[in-house]
Amino acid sequence: MDSKEVKLKFHHCSNEVINFLNNFEHTTYISTLLVVNNSISAHQSNGYAEWDNKFYYEGKYKDSLLIKMGIELTKISKGDVSTVIWDDALRNEKNNVIDKQRREHNIYHGISFIYGIENDMSMALNICTGVHTSQKEFENLILPMRFALLNYFKDL
């Protein structure tokens, strides 16, 4: 499958999973990333206009630890799956440059599921919750759905 076809399917799958997760009371931000050769090739989310331009691509926060770690963690082999609990991954950088922006949009706890489409191509599904949901409550809701959510992207 060529990269243009993958991108089209990625956008279709992203719309489906974002629409599904957007119905959950506890989710405040959902995004998907398609990463090709360690660069973001496509991005979709359930809102926050210009978020991708602020944080990805050439945005002012593109060098933040959150973005750097996210891109690094997408370097996985074809067929591999990874889970990132961002509260744990960023625990040593409490006041990172993105936190203020995230808090303004009620984005607190986050989990990412990453899938290796090809050795040089992966996708990430990022799901976040707001201030009124504890990290444990959110993990108990989202983690059991990991493979069902990644299944949306099985045809990539």
Backbone torsions as a table, in degrees:
resi	resn	phi	psi	omega
1	MET	NA	131.6	-178.8
2	ASP	-78.9	164.6	-173.9
3	SER	-64.2	-32.4	178.1
4	LYS	-65.5	-41.7	178.1
5	GLU	-66.6	-39.9	177.4
6	VAL	-61.0	-43.9	-179.1
7	LYS	-62.3	-43.3	178.2
8	LEU	-62.1	-46.1	178.6
9	LYS	-65.1	-37.9	178.5
10	PHE	-58.8	-46.4	-179.6
11	HIS	-63.7	-40.0	178.4
12	HIS	-64.1	-48.5	179.9
13	CYS	-63.2	-40.0	179.5
14	SER	-60.7	-45.2	178.2
15	ASN	-57.6	-43.9	-179.1
16	GLU	-62.8	-49.8	-176.9
17	VAL	-69.9	-36.7	177.8
18	ILE	-65.4	-43.4	177.3
19	ASN	-61.4	-40.0	178.2
20	PHE	-63.6	-52.6	-176.4
21	LEU	-69.9	-25.5	179.3
22	ASN	-65.4	-19.2	178.4
23	ASN	-79.7	-11.4	179.6
24	PHE	-79.3	132.7	-178.9
25	GLU	-60.8	-31.3	-173.3
26	HIS	-89.8	-5.3	-179.8
27	THR	-94.0	133.2	179.1
28	THR	-114.2	-25.4	179.4
29	TYR	-146.0	131.6	178.1
30	ILE	-133.8	131.7	176.0
31	SER	-143.3	159.6	174.3
32	THR	-129.4	145.5	177.9
33	LEU	-129.3	138.6	170.4
34	LEU	-110.4	121.2	-176.3
35	VAL	-115.2	123.8	179.4
36	VAL	-124.3	125.1	-179.3
37	ASN	51.4	44.9	175.9
38	ASN	65.7	19.4	175.7
39	SER	-128.7	145.4	178.7
40	ILE	-70.5	122.5	-178.4
41	SER	-100.3	-31.1	-179.9
42	ALA	-154.1	153.2	-178.1
43	HIS	-149.8	139.7	172.2
44	GLN	-140.4	152.8	177.2
45	SER	-153.3	174.9	179.7
46	ASN	-92.1	16.2	176.2
47	GLY	154.9	-159.3	-179.3
48	TYR	60.5	75.9	-178.6
49	ALA	-50.0	138.5	178.0
50	GLU	69.6	6.5	178.5
51	TRP	-55.8	-44.7	-178.2
52	ASP	-64.3	-35.8	179.1
53	ASN	-73.8	-28.3	178.0
54	LYS	-75.0	-37.5	-168.0
55	PHE	-110.2	-29.8	-178.2
56	TYR	-109.9	-167.1	177.7
57	TYR	49.3	-118.9	-178.8
58	GLU	-109.3	24.2	-178.8
59	GLY	-65.1	165.7	-174.5
60	LYS	-69.2	-16.4	179.4
61	TYR	-104.5	10.9	-175.2
62	LYS	-61.4	-21.8	-180.0
63	ASP	-96.7	8.8	-179.7
64	SER	-71.0	158.6	179.4
65	LEU	-59.5	-39.3	-179.9
66	LEU	-58.4	-49.2	-178.4
67	ILE	-69.7	-44.4	179.2
68	LYS	-59.9	-44.9	178.6
69	MET	-64.0	-42.3	-179.4
70	GLY	-59.0	-46.4	179.3
71	ILE	-65.4	-42.9	-179.8
72	GLU	-61.3	-40.1	-177.5
73	LEU	-72.2	-16.0	177.5
74	THR	-83.5	-1.9	178.2
75	LYS	-81.4	77.9	178.9
76	ILE	-127.7	162.2	-176.8
77	SER	-80.5	160.7	178.0
78	LYS	-53.1	129.4	178.1
79	GLY	86.2	-12.4	178.9
80	ASP	-77.0	151.7	178.6
81	VAL	-129.7	140.7	-179.9
82	SER	-137.7	150.9	176.6
83	THR	-124.5	134.2	177.8
84	VAL	-122.4	125.7	172.4
85	ILE	-101.9	106.5	-169.5
86	TRP	-65.5	-28.4	177.5
87	ASP	-59.5	-39.0	179.4
88	ASP	-77.1	-41.7	-176.4
89	ALA	-64.9	-32.4	-176.2
90	LEU	-107.9	15.3	-173.5
91	ARG	-60.9	-26.4	-179.9
92	ASN	-86.0	-7.2	177.9
93	GLU	-121.3	72.2	-174.8
94	LYS	-62.3	-40.0	-176.0
95	ASN	-109.6	54.7	-179.4
96	ASN	-73.4	162.5	-171.3
97	VAL	-64.2	-20.7	-178.1
98	ILE	-88.7	-21.1	-174.4
99	ASP	-53.9	-43.7	-179.1
100	LYS	-59.0	-46.3	178.1
101	GLN	-62.5	-43.5	-179.1
102	ARG	-62.0	-46.5	-178.4
103	ARG	-62.4	-37.1	178.8
104	GLU	-62.3	-24.4	179.3
105	HIS	-106.5	18.6	178.6
106	ASN	56.3	45.4	176.3
107	ILE	-112.1	112.6	-176.3
108	TYR	-119.8	-76.7	-177.4
109	HIS	-89.6	140.4	-178.0
110	GLY	-139.0	146.6	177.0
111	ILE	-133.3	137.8	175.6
112	SER	-122.2	140.1	172.0
113	PHE	-113.9	127.6	-175.4
114	ILE	-119.5	137.7	-178.9
115	TYR	-132.0	131.5	177.4
116	GLY	-83.6	109.7	-179.3
117	ILE	-79.0	-48.3	173.9
118	GLU	-137.1	173.5	179.4
119	ASN	-64.0	-23.6	179.3
120	ASP	-113.4	12.8	-177.3
121	MET	-142.5	130.7	177.2
122	SER	-143.8	169.1	176.0
123	MET	-133.3	153.2	177.8
124	ALA	-130.2	137.6	173.4
125	LEU	-111.0	118.4	-177.1
126	ASN	-111.3	127.5	-177.1
127	ILE	-128.8	130.0	-177.8
128	CYS	-129.1	159.0	178.0
129	THR	-126.9	172.6	-176.1
130	GLY	-97.6	-175.8	-173.8
131	VAL	-63.0	-27.3	-174.8
132	HIS	-87.7	5.1	177.9
133	THR	-118.4	127.5	179.9
134	SER	-72.7	158.4	178.4
135	GLN	-58.6	-44.5	-178.2
136	LYS	-63.7	-44.7	178.7
137	GLU	-59.9	-42.8	179.9
138	PHE	-65.9	-45.7	178.1
139	GLU	-60.0	-42.4	179.8
140	ASN	-64.4	-28.8	178.4
141	LEU	-79.0	-47.5	-169.6
142	ILE	-88.3	-43.1	-174.1
143	LEU	-57.3	-40.2	178.3
144	PRO	-64.7	-17.1	-179.2
145	MET	-93.2	5.2	-173.0
146	ARG	-48.9	-56.3	-175.0
147	PHE	-73.3	-32.6	176.3
148	ALA	-64.6	-39.2	179.4
149	LEU	-70.7	-41.8	177.4
150	LEU	-67.0	-24.2	179.5
151	ASN	-62.6	-24.3	175.3
152	TYR	-57.6	-28.1	-174.4
153	PHE	-103.8	14.3	-172.6
154	LYS	-63.0	-24.4	-176.8
155	ASP	-90.5	4.4	178.9
156	LEU	-75.6	NA	NA
